[in-house]
């Protein structure tokens, strides 16, 4: 008899949960072990905290020389730059050094960072200064001090790779949930589609709507989990890469798309670029849908979304 086997695990600094549908507990656990090992492998590849990682080497050689990388990292950077172009730079992996140095969302901040200092640092944020050489498979950051980081796309990429691995191992149905960015395939053990709740920004534990999905990824970017209040104004942890300032006006964005990597990467820029611009962009991309909730709790959704 088919059952759902779930395992929560802390990975990439986030709470992941892997679910597989199987009739055998033993093989289900082996599948989950393999998926966790795959996510850990990707974490080692992408982390900026380890001197061993290729991401660290790229950053260390900013302004000095190109760094030869694995095809996997090269491909991920190439796809990231494509998303930067589509989103007009609102998604930018060269944002590496900034958020950590100015914005600390552990509620300790009492005043805003100095705008002049932010301006100086923002000069280093420009995806167009990430130079790729396809033939040599090298990555070069043009300016000294530039840094890349995969915070905006890494979880989705890991979820997608874990899903592919599980499918290759013959798992017909499951979910990889990377701390709210999740990818689903197949159906629940009872044959019904998976049901996901769309978080209510004012009450994260209580979804405001449910959707039935299969073979679909969902990513949410919201300011209801991490924010600070300075002089009575709420600043979310999502930073606009063009201004270095936190975003206001949008409470949450949920993206639907067949691929978890793209869903993850799109959630942040959609929450930054302004609602009309975002909806206009989404409507031009096949198989991409979104729900946006603004600070007044008004709900906007792209053309093909039917909320229950």
ABEGO torsion letter per residue (X at the ends): XBBBBBBBBBBGGBBBBBBBBBABAAAAAAAAAAAAAAAAAAAAAABAABAABAAAAAAAABGABBBBBBAAAAAAAAAAAAAAAAAGGABBAAAAAAAAAABBAAGABABBBBAAAAAAAAAABBAAABBBBAAAGBBBBABBGBBBBAAAAAAAAAAAAAAAAAAAAGBABEBBBBGGBBBBBEBBAAGBBBBBBBBBAABAABBABBBBBBGBBBBBBBAAABBBBBGGBBBBABBBAAAGBBBBGBABBBBBBABAAAAAAAAAAAAAAEAAAAAAAAAABBGBBBBBBBAAGBBBBBAABBBX
